[in-house]
Amino acid sequence: MTRRLHIGAAYHGVGGPGTYRLWTNPELAPDAGVRLDRYLEWARLAEEGLLDFFFLADSVRIERHSPPHYLNRLEPITALAAIATHTRHIGLVATISSTYEPPLSVARAIASLDLISEGRAGVNVVTTTDEGAARLYGFDAHPLHADRYAQAGEFVDVVRGLWATYGDDAFPYDVAAERFLDPGDVWPLRHEGRFYRVEGGLNVQRSRQGEPVVFQAGDSPEGRELGASHAEAIFSFPRPLDEQVAIVAEYRRRAAELGRTAPLVLPGISPIVASTDGEARAIERARHDAKPFDERLRAFGRTFAWHDFTQYDPDAAFPDLGDQDWRAHPTKVREIVESARAEGLTLREVVDRSAPFRPSPFVGSAETVAAELLRWFDAEALDGVILLQHLPSDFRAFVDGVVPILQARGVYRTGYDEGSTLRSNLGLDAPAPRRAPDAQPWEVREPATA
């Protein structure tokens, strides 16, 4: 079977970190984060381009320096349920937090989305990095990095166990025999682990794709372990080509050792397509240079749990932040602080280093961008990509310019002919229900005699 390139598209409303003024762009509506018609516009364009899925990232905590889209956006599962009724083929992937969301609520909501969309649902499992989210959810402290990933693995196990409550023949719907349910095909979950104790079943049947597709986003060593052991698709950010090849190989090796099919690796990219390579590169440079220092300073604070760096003199030495327990990105924070101290850097120098201009390999004419995607694909540096574009015109240029070239090269579909589910879009098999070896169905009781 010919290996095929997979493409998904994420919707960012009016912009995440580093795009604080995007909401003023005339292509967008200032309230695009809460307008269903704008979500639908993106999802329909994705379906027009025959993409595999439409992806919604998420976070809940807001701060003074949160980017515009974080301040005002729809809850992903609710939005995708609405989009499901206006689309036919595109997969629908919602991001949820395994750190704070209960497994039962997530299992039920995503399973419902899977039925509403007739088998097109997926869930992107993330561990919340924002330390302030703990208090928003009513907890005193944010879990440690390693604990968050250990919890995430157990979370996925519980969710999948709940999805396996009903077998494929649990509902005979036999009117003549007045037999609505077959208790012998109902398998309640009994789970007792480090983070969860769950007993009981989920009141949502399986969909035509068996169960939703599990995505995972996280690039730390713990994140890669979670992805290799639990995910079916990985959302990451691209490294240089040789590093990216090694990452894909690592996922495949780890998955093979665990006896699982390797997850699809789908880095997020922001292609810029123009008439010529020079024109596209000029747009790329202009967009980077247009971001003023104050925006980059605010975005920099995200790594430090949205610490307010605007209170410091940017041309003074990097501030002494004390010995705080940075639980969101401990490794990254330590590297930044140690480097700043060792080299005597100012705050401005540290911020400039954190977001330097790095030309993307996926910028140029449609031919150039398609050729680069094929080069990475052929090198097995990726199984596909997730488009992280912000402007409809950028997305349209990719769909109209790059997609036909990929189709002509034989690596991209010319129609949704594989099937009607997200799993068929991604070339994934429908899994058998994932139950514990000692799982028991409900007892089948004989009717009482007179």
C-alpha positions in Angstrom: 0.0 0.0 0.0 1.4 3.4 -1.0 2.3 5.6 2.0 0.2 8.7 2.0 0.9 12.2 3.4 -1.6 13.2 6.2 -2.6 16.9 6.7 -4.7 18.5 9.4 -5.5 22.1 10.1 -5.7 24.0 13.4 -7.8 27.1 13.9 -6.4 29.9 16.0 -9.2 32.5 16.0 -7.4 35.8 16.5 -4.1 34.5 17.5 -2.1 32.8 20.2 1.3 33.7 21.8 3.3 36.1 19.7 0.3 37.3 17.6 -1.2 39.9 19.9 -2.2 42.3 17.1 -3.5 39.7 14.7 -7.1 40.5 15.8 -6.8 43.8 13.9 -6.1 42.2 10.6 -9.0 43.0 8.1 -9.1 39.3 7.1 -10.3 38.4 10.6 -13.2 39.4 12.8 -12.2 40.7 16.2 -14.6 38.2 17.8 -13.6 35.3 15.5 -12.7 33.2 18.6 -16.4 32.9 19.5 -18.1 33.0 16.1 -19.1 29.7 14.8 -19.3 30.9 11.2 -15.5 31.6 11.4 -14.8 28.1 12.7 -17.0 26.7 10.0 -15.2 28.7 7.3 -11.9 27.1 8.3 -13.4 23.6 8.6 -15.1 23.8 5.2 -11.9 25.0 3.6 -10.1 22.0 5.2 -12.7 19.7 3.8 -12.4 21.3 0.4 -8.7 20.6 0.5 -9.4 17.0 1.4 -7.6 17.3 4.7 -7.7 14.5 7.3 -8.9 16.6 10.3 -9.8 19.9 11.8 -8.0 20.6 15.1 -8.8 22.9 18.0 -6.2 23.6 20.7 -7.3 24.8 24.1 -6.5 26.3 27.5 -8.7 27.7 30.1 -6.8 30.1 32.4 -6.6 33.8 31.4 -4.1 36.4 32.5 -3.5 40.0 31.8 -0.9 39.1 29.2 -2.8 36.2 27.6 -3.0 36.5 23.8 -6.4 37.5 22.3 -7.5 34.0 21.3 -6.9 32.7 24.8 -9.1 35.4 26.2 -12.2 34.7 24.2 -12.8 31.4 22.5 -15.3 28.5 22.2 -14.9 25.3 24.2 -13.6 22.8 21.6 -16.0 19.8 22.0 -19.0 22.1 21.9 -17.7 23.9 18.8 -16.8 20.6 17.0 -20.2 19.1 17.7 -21.8 22.1 15.9 -19.2 21.8 13.1 -20.0 18.1 12.7 -23.5 18.9 11.5 -22.1 21.2 8.7 -19.4 18.8 7.4 -19.3 15.3 6.1 -15.7 14.0 5.9 -13.3 16.0 7.9 -12.1 14.6 11.2 -12.7 16.7 14.3 -10.1 16.7 17.0 -10.6 18.4 20.4 -7.8 19.2 22.9 -8.4 18.3 26.6 -6.4 18.5 29.8 -5.6 15.1 31.4 -4.3 17.1 34.4 -7.6 18.6 35.4 -10.5 17.1 33.4 -12.2 14.0 34.9 -11.8 10.9 32.6 -15.6 10.1 32.7 -16.6 13.6 31.5 -14.0 13.5 28.7 -14.9 9.9 27.7 -18.6 10.8 27.5 -18.2 14.1 25.7 -15.8 12.7 23.0 -17.8 9.5 22.6 -20.9 11.7 22.0 -19.0 13.8 19.5 -18.0 10.6 17.8 -21.6 9.6 17.4 -22.8 13.1 16.3 -20.1 13.1 13.6 -20.6 9.5 12.6 -17.2 8.4 13.6 -15.0 11.4 12.9 -13.9 12.4 16.4 -10.4 12.5 18.0 -9.0 13.8 21.2 -5.7 15.5 21.8 -4.5 14.7 25.3 -2.3 17.3 26.8 -0.9 17.9 30.3 -1.6 21.4 31.4 1.6 23.4 31.9 0.0 26.6 33.2 0.6 26.6 37.0 -2.2 29.0 37.7 -4.7 26.5 36.3 -4.6 24.6 39.6 -6.3 27.4 41.5 -8.9 27.9 38.7 -9.9 24.2 39.1 -9.9 24.5 42.9 -6.5 22.9 43.7 -3.7 24.4 45.8 -0.8 23.3 43.7 0.1 22.3 40.2 1.3 18.7 39.8 5.0 18.2 39.1 6.0 17.6 35.4 6.7 13.8 35.8 3.5 13.3 37.8 1.5 15.1 35.1 2.7 12.6 32.5 2.2 9.6 34.7 -1.3 10.8 35.3 -1.9 11.3 31.6 -1.0 7.7 30.8 -3.5 6.4 33.4 -6.0 8.9 32.2 -5.9 7.5 28.7 -6.2 4.0 30.0 -9.3 4.9 32.0 -11.0 6.8 29.1 -10.4 3.8 26.8 -11.7 1.5 29.4 -14.9 3.5 29.6 -15.2 3.6 25.8 -15.1 -0.2 26.0 -18.2 -0.5 28.2 -20.4 -1.7 25.4 -19.6 -4.3 22.9 -20.6 -4.0 19.3 -23.7 -6.2 19.9 -24.8 -4.6 23.2 -27.9 -3.1 21.7 -29.9 -5.7 19.6 -33.0 -3.3 19.5 -35.2 -6.4 19.1 -38.7 -4.9 19.3 -40.5 -8.2 18.8 -38.6 -9.8 21.7 -38.7 -6.5 23.7 -34.9 -6.8 24.0 -33.2 -3.4 24.1 -29.9 -4.4 25.7 -27.8 -7.6 25.9 -26.3 -7.5 29.4 -23.8 -10.1 28.3 -22.1 -7.5 26.1 -21.8 -4.8 28.8 -18.4 -4.6 30.4 -18.2 -2.1 33.3 -14.8 -0.7 34.1 -13.1 -1.5 37.4 -10.0 0.5 37.7 -7.8 1.3 40.7 -4.6 3.1 40.0 -2.3 5.8 41.4 -4.5 8.7 40.2 -7.9 7.2 39.6 -10.4 4.8 41.1 -13.2 4.2 38.7 -16.0 1.7 38.8 -18.9 1.6 36.4 -19.8 1.9 32.8 -20.2 4.7 30.2 -23.7 5.2 28.8 -22.6 5.9 25.2 -22.2 3.2 22.6 -19.2 2.7 20.3 -19.3 4.5 17.0 -18.7 3.2 13.5 -14.9 3.8 13.9 -14.9 1.8 17.1 -13.5 4.6 19.3 -12.1 8.1 18.8 -8.5 8.6 17.7 -6.1 9.5 20.5 -3.7 12.3 19.7 -0.9 13.5 22.1 1.0 16.8 22.3 4.2 17.0 24.2 7.8 16.8 23.2 9.7 16.2 26.5 11.1 12.8 27.2 8.1 12.0 29.3 5.9 13.3 26.5 7.5 11.1 23.9 7.1 8.1 26.2 3.4 8.9 26.6 3.1 9.2 22.9 4.8 6.0 22.1 2.8 4.0 24.6 -0.6 5.5 24.2 -1.1 7.8 21.2 -2.1 7.1 17.7 -1.0 10.4 16.4 1.6 13.0 17.7 1.2 16.8 17.4 4.7 18.3 17.8 6.8 21.1 16.4 9.4 20.4 13.7 13.1 20.2 14.5 15.9 20.3 11.8 15.5 17.5 9.3 18.1 15.1 10.7 16.7 15.5 14.3 13.2 15.0 13.0 14.2 11.8 11.3 15.6 10.5 14.6 12.4 11.5 16.5 10.2 9.5 14.1 12.6 6.5 14.3 12.5 6.8 18.1 8.7 6.7 18.2 8.7 3.7 15.9 11.3 1.9 18.0 9.5 2.5 21.3 6.1 1.5 19.9 7.6 -1.7 18.4 9.1 -2.6 21.8 5.6 -2.2 23.3 4.0 -4.3 20.6 1.9 -1.4 19.3 1.5 0.3 15.9 3.7 3.4 15.8 1.9 6.7 16.1 1.7 9.1 13.2 4.1 12.0 13.7 2.5 15.3 12.5 4.6 18.4 13.2 2.8 21.8 13.2 4.0 24.1 10.4 3.0 27.6 9.2 3.6 27.5 5.4 3.7 30.8 3.5 2.8 30.3 -0.2 3.3 33.1 -2.8 4.0 33.5 -6.5 7.8 33.2 -6.0 10.2 32.1 -3.4 11.5 35.6 -2.9 8.0 37.1 -2.4 7.2 34.4 0.2 10.5 35.0 2.1 9.8 38.7 2.1 6.4 38.1 3.7 8.0 35.8 6.3 10.6 38.3 7.3 8.2 41.2 7.4 5.8 39.3 9.7 8.6 38.5 12.1 10.0 42.0 12.1 6.5 43.5 12.6 6.3 42.0 16.1 7.3 44.7 18.6 9.4 43.9 21.6 6.6 44.4 24.0 4.6 41.6 22.3 7.5 39.3 22.4 8.1 40.1 26.0 4.5 39.2 26.9 4.7 35.9 25.0 8.0 35.1 26.7 6.2 35.1 30.1 4.2 32.0 29.1 7.2 29.7 29.8 7.3 31.2 33.3 3.6 30.6 34.1 2.8 34.0 32.5 5.1 35.9 34.9 4.8 39.6 34.2 8.2 40.6 32.7 6.9 44.0 31.7 7.7 45.2 35.3 11.4 45.0 34.7 13.9 47.2 32.8 14.5 45.2 29.6 18.0 46.6 29.3 19.0 45.6 32.8 20.4 42.2 33.8 17.9 39.4 33.6 15.8 39.6 36.8 16.4 37.4 39.8 13.2 35.4 40.1 14.2 33.7 43.3 14.0 30.0 43.8 10.4 29.5 42.7 9.2 26.0 41.9 8.5 26.4 38.2 6.4 23.4 37.5 5.1 24.3 34.0 8.4 24.0 32.0 11.0 23.2 34.6 13.7 22.2 32.2 13.3 25.1 29.8 13.1 27.6 32.7 16.3 26.2 34.2 18.1 26.4 30.8 17.0 30.1 30.3 18.0 31.2 33.8 21.3 29.4 33.8 22.3 30.8 30.4 21.3 34.3 31.4 23.4 34.2 34.6 26.4 32.6 33.0 26.6 35.0 30.1 25.4 38.1 32.0 22.5 38.7 29.5 19.9 41.4 29.8 16.2 40.7 29.7 16.0 42.0 26.2 18.8 39.7 25.0 17.2 36.7 26.6 13.8 37.5 24.9 15.5 38.1 21.6 17.2 34.7 21.9 14.0 33.0 22.8 12.3 33.9 19.5 15.0 34.6 16.9 14.2 34.8 13.2 14.4 31.2 11.9 13.4 30.9 8.3 11.0 28.0 7.8 11.7 25.3 5.2 8.0 25.5 4.2 8.0 29.0 2.7 8.1 29.7 -1.0 6.2 29.1 -4.2 3.6 26.3 -4.2 6.2 24.1 -6.0 8.9 24.9 -3.4 6.6 24.2 -0.4 5.3 20.9 -2.0 8.8 19.8 -2.8 10.0 20.4 0.7 7.1 18.5 2.2 7.9 15.6 -0.1 11.6 15.8 0.9 10.7 15.5 4.6 8.1 12.8 3.9 10.4 10.7 1.8 13.1 11.0 4.5 10.6 9.7 7.0 10.9 12.8 9.1 7.2 13.0 9.3 4.0 11.2 8.4 2.2 14.5 7.7 1.7 18.0 9.1 -0.7 20.1 11.0 -1.2 23.5 9.4 -0.9 26.3 11.9 -1.8 29.2 9.7 -3.6 32.3 11.0 -5.0 34.0 7.9 -7.7 32.5 5.6 -5.6 33.7 2.6 -2.6 31.7 3.7 -4.8 28.6 4.1 -6.4 29.2 0.8 -3.0 29.6 -1.0 -1.9 26.2 0.4 -5.2 24.4 -0.6 -5.2 25.9 -4.1 -1.5 25.8 -4.7 0.2 23.0 -2.8 -2.5 20.3 -2.5 -2.8 19.8 -6.3 0.9 19.3 -6.6 0.9 16.7 -3.8 -2.0 15.0 -5.6 -0.1 14.9 -8.9 2.9 13.3 -7.1 0.6 10.5 -5.9 1.1 11.0 -2.1 -2.2 12.8 -1.3 -5.8 11.8 -1.8 -8.0 13.0 -4.6 -11.2 12.2 -2.8 -12.4 10.9 0.5 -12.6 7.3 -0.9 -10.9 5.5 2.0 -14.1 5.5 4.2 -16.1 7.9 6.3 -14.3 8.0 9.6 -11.3 9.8 11.0 -9.6 6.4 11.3 -10.1 5.7 7.6 -8.8 9.2 6.8 -5.6 8.4 8.8 -5.3 4.8 7.7 -5.8 3.5 11.2 -7.6 0.3 12.0 -10.7 0.2 14.3 -9.4 -1.1 17.6 -11.0 -3.9 19.6 -12.5 -2.8 22.9 -9.6 -2.3 25.4 -10.6 -4.2 28.5 -8.7 -5.6 31.5 -7.9 -9.4 31.2 -10.2 -10.1 34.1 -13.0 -7.9 32.9 -16.5 -9.5 33.4 -19.8 -8.6 31.7 -23.0 -7.9 33.5 -24.6 -11.1 34.7 -27.3 -12.4 32.4 -30.3 -13.0 34.6 -33.0 -15.4 33.8 -36.5 -14.0 34.0 -38.3 -14.8 37.2 -40.9 -17.6 37.0 -44.5 -17.2 38.2 
